[in-house]
Amino acid sequence: MGVQVVERWILARLRNRTFFSLAELNQAVLKLLEEINHRQMEHLEKSRLELFKELDQPVSAVPAGKAL
């Protein structure tokens, strides 16, 4: 899912709620992000979190200034 799709999904889920603090809003967004990151994507049969751990995390572990 692209960033825009995730953003719209989160906003749609929160649109009818009222938040009385930024911390309360952030907590609700974090809960929804965790939900969507753990959800299995049908076409890839993996979750966003699994793909991150498989593809992006190893690259981000390379020290700065080191070429791949």
N, CA, C and O atoms as CSV, one atom per row, in Angstrom:
chain,resi,resn,atom,element,x,y,z
A,1,MET,N,N,0.838,-1.178,0.000
A,1,MET,CA,C,0.000,0.000,0.000
A,1,MET,C,C,0.877,1.233,0.000
A,1,MET,O,O,1.915,1.270,0.660
A,2,GLY,N,N,0.467,2.211,-0.720
A,2,GLY,CA,C,1.208,3.455,-0.741
A,2,GLY,C,C,0.884,4.315,0.464
A,2,GLY,O,O,-0.091,4.078,1.178
A,3,VAL,N,N,1.713,5.307,0.671
A,3,VAL,CA,C,1.537,6.208,1.801
A,3,VAL,C,C,0.161,6.891,1.748
A,3,VAL,O,O,-0.515,7.018,2.769
A,4,GLN,N,N,-0.240,7.324,0.561
A,4,GLN,CA,C,-1.520,8.013,0.428
A,4,GLN,C,C,-2.694,7.100,0.791
A,4,GLN,O,O,-3.655,7.546,1.417
A,5,VAL,N,N,-2.620,5.857,0.412
A,5,VAL,CA,C,-3.691,4.900,0.730
A,5,VAL,C,C,-3.776,4.691,2.236
A,5,VAL,O,O,-4.867,4.680,2.807
A,6,VAL,N,N,-2.621,4.526,2.878
A,6,VAL,CA,C,-2.594,4.331,4.332
A,6,VAL,C,C,-3.110,5.577,5.038
A,6,VAL,O,O,-3.895,5.482,5.982
A,7,GLU,N,N,-2.670,6.738,4.583
A,7,GLU,CA,C,-3.118,7.999,5.179
A,7,GLU,C,C,-4.639,8.134,5.092
A,7,GLU,O,O,-5.288,8.490,6.076
A,8,ARG,N,N,-5.198,7.855,3.940
A,8,ARG,CA,C,-6.654,7.957,3.761
A,8,ARG,C,C,-7.394,6.939,4.615
A,8,ARG,O,O,-8.452,7.245,5.165
A,9,TRP,N,N,-6.847,5.727,4.732
A,9,TRP,CA,C,-7.476,4.682,5.537
A,9,TRP,C,C,-7.523,5.110,6.999
A,9,TRP,O,O,-8.541,4.942,7.670
A,10,ILE,N,N,-6.408,5.666,7.490
A,10,ILE,CA,C,-6.349,6.109,8.893
A,10,ILE,C,C,-7.312,7.269,9.118
A,10,ILE,O,O,-8.073,7.269,10.085
A,11,LEU,N,N,-7.281,8.258,8.226
A,11,LEU,CA,C,-8.178,9.403,8.384
A,11,LEU,C,C,-9.644,8.985,8.337
A,11,LEU,O,O,-10.467,9.518,9.081
A,12,ALA,N,N,-9.970,8.041,7.473
A,12,ALA,CA,C,-11.350,7.559,7.387
A,12,ALA,C,C,-11.775,6.880,8.682
A,12,ALA,O,O,-12.907,7.044,9.136
A,13,ARG,N,N,-10.871,6.123,9.267
A,13,ARG,CA,C,-11.187,5.418,10.521
A,13,ARG,C,C,-11.348,6.382,11.700
A,13,ARG,O,O,-12.071,6.083,12.650
A,14,LEU,N,N,-10.674,7.543,11.642
A,14,LEU,CA,C,-10.681,8.477,12.769
A,14,LEU,C,C,-11.625,9.666,12.577
A,14,LEU,O,O,-11.785,10.475,13.491
A,15,ARG,N,N,-12.245,9.782,11.418
A,15,ARG,CA,C,-12.969,11.012,11.070
A,15,ARG,C,C,-14.137,11.349,11.998
A,15,ARG,O,O,-14.466,12.525,12.151
A,16,ASN,N,N,-14.755,10.382,12.604
A,16,ASN,CA,C,-15.906,10.657,13.470
A,16,ASN,C,C,-15.553,10.683,14.956
A,16,ASN,O,O,-16.440,10.752,15.807
A,17,ARG,N,N,-14.266,10.628,15.262
A,17,ARG,CA,C,-13.839,10.645,16.662
A,17,ARG,C,C,-13.375,12.039,17.050
A,17,ARG,O,O,-12.906,12.803,16.206
A,18,THR,N,N,-13.506,12.365,18.325
A,18,THR,CA,C,-13.022,13.633,18.859
A,18,THR,C,C,-11.872,13.342,19.805
A,18,THR,O,O,-11.978,12.491,20.688
A,19,PHE,N,N,-10.768,14.058,19.612
A,19,PHE,CA,C,-9.588,13.881,20.455
A,19,PHE,C,C,-9.372,15.148,21.267
A,19,PHE,O,O,-9.530,16.257,20.756
A,20,PHE,N,N,-9.017,14.982,22.513
A,20,PHE,CA,C,-8.851,16.118,23.404
A,20,PHE,C,C,-7.389,16.438,23.679
A,20,PHE,O,O,-7.080,17.376,24.415
A,21,SER,N,N,-6.496,15.663,23.090
A,21,SER,CA,C,-5.072,15.968,23.216
A,21,SER,C,C,-4.332,15.347,22.035
A,21,SER,O,O,-4.799,14.399,21.402
A,22,LEU,N,N,-3.189,15.906,21.770
A,22,LEU,CA,C,-2.351,15.369,20.700
A,22,LEU,C,C,-1.879,13.960,21.049
A,22,LEU,O,O,-1.760,13.106,20.171
A,23,ALA,N,N,-1.614,13.722,22.321
A,23,ALA,CA,C,-1.180,12.393,22.761
A,23,ALA,C,C,-2.261,11.351,22.486
A,23,ALA,O,O,-1.954,10.234,22.069
A,24,GLU,N,N,-3.510,11.707,22.714
A,24,GLU,CA,C,-4.626,10.791,22.460
A,24,GLU,C,C,-4.746,10.483,20.964
A,24,GLU,O,O,-4.972,9.336,20.579
A,25,LEU,N,N,-4.596,11.501,20.134
A,25,LEU,CA,C,-4.618,11.306,18.685
A,25,LEU,C,C,-3.462,10.424,18.233
A,25,LEU,O,O,-3.651,9.495,17.448
A,26,ASN,N,N,-2.265,10.717,18.730
A,26,ASN,CA,C,-1.093,9.923,18.359
A,26,ASN,C,C,-1.249,8.459,18.743
A,26,ASN,O,O,-0.828,7.569,18.004
A,27,GLN,N,N,-1.846,8.214,19.886
A,27,GLN,CA,C,-2.070,6.840,20.342
A,27,GLN,C,C,-3.030,6.117,19.399
A,27,GLN,O,O,-2.818,4.949,19.073
A,28,ALA,N,N,-4.072,6.797,18.964
A,28,ALA,CA,C,-5.048,6.193,18.042
A,28,ALA,C,C,-4.396,5.906,16.691
A,28,ALA,O,O,-4.631,4.849,16.105
A,29,VAL,N,N,-3.578,6.837,16.189
A,29,VAL,CA,C,-2.889,6.641,14.917
A,29,VAL,C,C,-1.915,5.473,15.021
A,29,VAL,O,O,-1.847,4.642,14.115
A,30,LEU,N,N,-1.163,5.402,16.114
A,30,LEU,CA,C,-0.206,4.314,16.303
A,30,LEU,C,C,-0.899,2.953,16.313
A,30,LEU,O,O,-0.397,1.992,15.729
A,31,LYS,N,N,-2.044,2.875,16.973
A,31,LYS,CA,C,-2.805,1.616,17.020
A,31,LYS,C,C,-3.223,1.187,15.613
A,31,LYS,O,O,-3.122,0.011,15.264
A,32,LEU,N,N,-3.693,2.144,14.804
A,32,LEU,CA,C,-4.112,1.823,13.440
A,32,LEU,C,C,-2.910,1.471,12.560
A,32,LEU,O,O,-3.009,0.590,11.706
A,33,LEU,N,N,-1.780,2.147,12.759
A,33,LEU,CA,C,-0.572,1.817,12.000
A,33,LEU,C,C,-0.106,0.393,12.296
A,33,LEU,O,O,0.287,-0.341,11.390
A,34,GLU,N,N,-0.155,0.015,13.561
A,34,GLU,CA,C,0.224,-1.346,13.926
A,34,GLU,C,C,-0.719,-2.353,13.270
A,34,GLU,O,O,-0.287,-3.401,12.791
A,35,GLU,N,N,-1.994,-2.026,13.256
A,35,GLU,CA,C,-2.985,-2.915,12.641
A,35,GLU,C,C,-2.698,-3.103,11.146
A,35,GLU,O,O,-2.694,-4.231,10.652
A,36,ILE,N,N,-2.462,-2.017,10.440
A,36,ILE,CA,C,-2.253,-2.110,8.995
A,36,ILE,C,C,-0.889,-2.724,8.672
A,36,ILE,O,O,-0.750,-3.408,7.658
A,37,ASN,N,N,0.109,-2.492,9.513
A,37,ASN,CA,C,1.430,-3.064,9.261
A,37,ASN,C,C,1.473,-4.572,9.494
A,37,ASN,O,O,2.314,-5.264,8.920
A,38,HIS,N,N,0.580,-5.082,10.325
A,38,HIS,CA,C,0.544,-6.519,10.597
A,38,HIS,C,C,-0.449,-7.259,9.709
A,38,HIS,O,O,-0.464,-8.490,9.687
A,39,ARG,N,N,-1.271,-6.524,8.983
A,39,ARG,CA,C,-2.283,-7.138,8.118
A,39,ARG,C,C,-1.615,-7.788,6.906
A,39,ARG,O,O,-0.753,-7.190,6.263
A,40,GLN,N,N,-2.023,-9.006,6.610
A,40,GLN,CA,C,-1.491,-9.741,5.463
A,40,GLN,C,C,-2.017,-9.140,4.165
A,40,GLN,O,O,-3.226,-8.961,4.016
A,41,MET,N,N,-1.126,-8.826,3.222
A,41,MET,CA,C,-1.542,-8.336,1.907
A,41,MET,C,C,-1.778,-9.545,1.010
A,41,MET,O,O,-0.894,-10.385,0.846
A,42,GLU,N,N,-2.964,-9.631,0.434
A,42,GLU,CA,C,-3.354,-10.810,-0.331
A,42,GLU,C,C,-2.443,-11.076,-1.518
A,42,GLU,O,O,-2.056,-12.221,-1.755
A,43,HIS,N,N,-2.097,-10.038,-2.266
A,43,HIS,CA,C,-1.325,-10.238,-3.491
A,43,HIS,C,C,0.136,-10.603,-3.216
A,43,HIS,O,O,0.795,-11.175,-4.084
A,44,LEU,N,N,0.653,-10.285,-2.033
A,44,LEU,CA,C,2.042,-10.627,-1.701
A,44,LEU,C,C,2.135,-11.741,-0.662
A,44,LEU,O,O,3.198,-12.333,-0.471
A,45,GLU,N,N,1.033,-12.020,-0.002
A,45,GLU,CA,C,0.963,-13.028,1.059
A,45,GLU,C,C,1.943,-12.744,2.191
A,45,GLU,O,O,2.447,-13.662,2.836
A,46,LYS,N,N,2.203,-11.472,2.419
A,46,LYS,CA,C,3.058,-11.025,3.516
A,46,LYS,C,C,2.495,-9.707,4.033
A,46,LYS,O,O,1.732,-9.027,3.347
A,47,SER,N,N,2.885,-9.361,5.251
A,47,SER,CA,C,2.464,-8.080,5.806
A,47,SER,C,C,3.507,-7.018,5.473
A,47,SER,O,O,4.619,-7.336,5.050
A,48,ARG,N,N,3.134,-5.751,5.668
A,48,ARG,CA,C,4.079,-4.651,5.447
A,48,ARG,C,C,5.277,-4.798,6.382
A,48,ARG,O,O,6.407,-4.507,5.987
A,49,LEU,N,N,5.044,-5.243,7.613
A,49,LEU,CA,C,6.123,-5.422,8.579
A,49,LEU,C,C,7.091,-6.513,8.122
A,49,LEU,O,O,8.306,-6.351,8.227
A,50,GLU,N,N,6.556,-7.615,7.619
A,50,GLU,CA,C,7.409,-8.692,7.110
A,50,GLU,C,C,8.264,-8.211,5.945
A,50,GLU,O,O,9.450,-8.533,5.866
A,51,LEU,N,N,7.662,-7.438,5.038
A,51,LEU,CA,C,8.413,-6.910,3.900
A,51,LEU,C,C,9.492,-5.936,4.353
A,51,LEU,O,O,10.595,-5.937,3.806
A,52,PHE,N,N,9.184,-5.101,5.349
A,52,PHE,CA,C,10.184,-4.175,5.871
A,52,PHE,C,C,11.378,-4.935,6.440
A,52,PHE,O,O,12.528,-4.614,6.142
A,53,LYS,N,N,11.095,-5.946,7.263
A,53,LYS,CA,C,12.175,-6.721,7.879
A,53,LYS,C,C,13.002,-7.458,6.837
A,53,LYS,O,O,14.205,-7.650,7.016
A,54,GLU,N,N,12.369,-7.865,5.765
A,54,GLU,CA,C,13.030,-8.624,4.713
A,54,GLU,C,C,13.839,-7.736,3.763
A,54,GLU,O,O,14.949,-8.096,3.370
A,55,LEU,N,N,13.284,-6.580,3.395
A,55,LEU,CA,C,13.877,-5.766,2.335
A,55,LEU,C,C,14.565,-4.494,2.819
A,55,LEU,O,O,15.687,-4.209,2.403
A,56,ASP,N,N,13.918,-3.730,3.685
A,56,ASP,CA,C,14.423,-2.416,4.055
A,56,ASP,C,C,15.335,-2.419,5.270
A,56,ASP,O,O,16.339,-1.707,5.287
A,57,GLN,N,N,15.009,-3.193,6.268
A,57,GLN,CA,C,15.788,-3.175,7.501
A,57,GLN,C,C,17.247,-3.580,7.285
A,57,GLN,O,O,18.132,-2.935,7.848
A,58,PRO,N,N,17.537,-4.610,6.502
A,58,PRO,CA,C,18.958,-4.952,6.297
A,58,PRO,C,C,19.745,-3.814,5.655
A,58,PRO,O,O,20.915,-3.627,5.988
A,59,VAL,N,N,19.150,-3.057,4.758
A,59,VAL,CA,C,19.830,-1.946,4.111
A,59,VAL,C,C,20.049,-0.808,5.080
A,59,VAL,O,O,21.094,-0.159,5.044
A,60,SER,N,N,19.075,-0.550,5.955
A,60,SER,CA,C,19.216,0.552,6.896
A,60,SER,C,C,20.230,0.240,7.994
A,60,SER,O,O,20.625,1.141,8.733
A,61,ALA,N,N,20.661,-1.019,8.116
A,61,ALA,CA,C,21.642,-1.406,9.113
A,61,ALA,C,C,23.074,-1.164,8.640
A,61,ALA,O,O,24.010,-1.315,9.425
A,62,VAL,N,N,23.262,-0.793,7.380
A,62,VAL,CA,C,24.590,-0.522,6.842
A,62,VAL,C,C,25.091,0.800,7.420
A,62,VAL,O,O,24.381,1.802,7.344
A,63,PRO,N,N,26.290,0.830,7.995
A,63,PRO,CA,C,26.821,2.071,8.591
A,63,PRO,C,C,26.950,3.175,7.538
A,63,PRO,O,O,27.187,2.897,6.362
A,64,ALA,N,N,26.794,4.407,7.964
A,64,ALA,CA,C,26.894,5.555,7.068
A,64,ALA,C,C,28.285,5.610,6.456
A,64,ALA,O,O,29.282,5.353,7.130
A,65,GLY,N,N,28.340,5.944,5.183
A,65,GLY,CA,C,29.631,6.050,4.505
A,65,GLY,C,C,30.130,4.759,3.916
A,65,GLY,O,O,31.135,4.760,3.206
A,66,LYS,N,N,29.464,3.659,4.186
A,66,LYS,CA,C,29.859,2.362,3.639
A,66,LYS,C,C,29.059,2.075,2.372
A,66,LYS,O,O,27.836,2.209,2.350
A,67,ALA,N,N,29.756,1.687,1.339
A,67,ALA,CA,C,29.085,1.344,0.091
A,67,ALA,C,C,28.609,-0.096,0.146
A,67,ALA,O,O,29.214,-0.942,0.804
A,68,LEU,N,N,27.516,-0.361,-0.555
A,68,LEU,CA,C,27.006,-1.737,-0.629
A,68,LEU,C,C,27.711,-2.509,-1.707
A,68,LEU,O,O,27.416,-3.686,-1.917
